[in-house]
């Protein structure tokens, strides 16, 4: 898992050739919680949610897909 700021998104393009496609789609998409945005290599969608304290949660993992989560408001985790 990588934690970083949105200004550094372009630094991760070299990790996988399809990441650039997703980042381009993210930059051009308007936030719509009812829509899936497809691109060559995957899709993106916007969600609202809340986090649990870090000591009560677990990190998710994927074997087949890359999951890029961009927090637009708030934070990825919170302390107790």
C-alpha positions in Angstrom: 0.0 0.0 0.0 1.2 3.5 -0.9 0.2 6.6 1.1 0.9 9.8 -0.7 -0.6 13.1 -1.7 -2.6 13.7 -4.9 0.1 16.0 -6.3 2.4 13.0 -6.6 0.0 10.8 -8.6 2.0 11.0 -11.8 5.1 9.5 -10.0 3.3 6.1 -10.0 2.7 5.7 -13.7 5.8 3.5 -14.1 4.4 0.8 -11.7 1.9 -0.5 -14.3 1.2 0.7 -17.9 -2.6 0.8 -17.2 -2.2 3.2 -14.2 -1.8 6.2 -16.6 -5.1 5.4 -18.3 -6.8 5.4 -14.9 -5.2 8.6 -13.8 -6.2 10.3 -17.1 -9.8 9.2 -16.6 -9.8 10.4 -13.0 -8.5 13.8 -14.0 -11.3 14.3 -16.6 -14.2 12.7 -14.7 -16.6 14.8 -12.7 -17.6 13.3 -9.4 -20.7 11.2 -9.8 -21.5 8.6 -7.1 -23.9 6.8 -9.4 -21.6 6.2 -12.4 -18.8 3.8 -13.2 -16.0 5.3 -15.4 -14.4 2.7 -17.6 -10.9 3.0 -19.2 -8.5 0.7 -20.9 -7.3 -1.5 -18.1 -10.0 -1.0 -15.5 -12.6 1.4 -14.2 -13.1 3.9 -11.4 -16.0 5.0 -9.3 -16.5 7.5 -6.5 -17.7 6.4 -3.1 -18.5 8.1 0.2 -17.7 6.4 3.5 -16.2 6.7 6.9 -13.3 5.1 8.4 -12.9 3.1 11.6 -10.1 3.5 14.1 -6.9 2.0 12.8 -6.8 -0.6 15.6 -10.3 -1.9 14.7 -9.8 -2.3 11.0 -7.7 -4.3 8.6 -6.0 -3.4 5.3 -7.5 -4.9 2.2 -5.4 -6.8 -0.4 -5.9 -7.8 -4.0 -4.2 -10.6 -5.9 -5.5 -9.9 -9.4 -6.3 -6.1 -9.5 -4.7 -2.9 -8.5 -7.0 -0.8 -6.2 -6.1 2.9 -6.2 -8.0 4.8 -3.6 -7.9 8.6 -3.6 -9.2 10.4 -0.5 -10.8 13.6 -1.6 -12.0 14.8 1.8 -11.0 13.6 5.3 -8.3 11.0 5.8 -7.7 7.3 5.0 -7.5 6.3 8.7 -8.1 7.8 12.0 -6.5 7.2 15.4 -8.5 5.9 18.3 
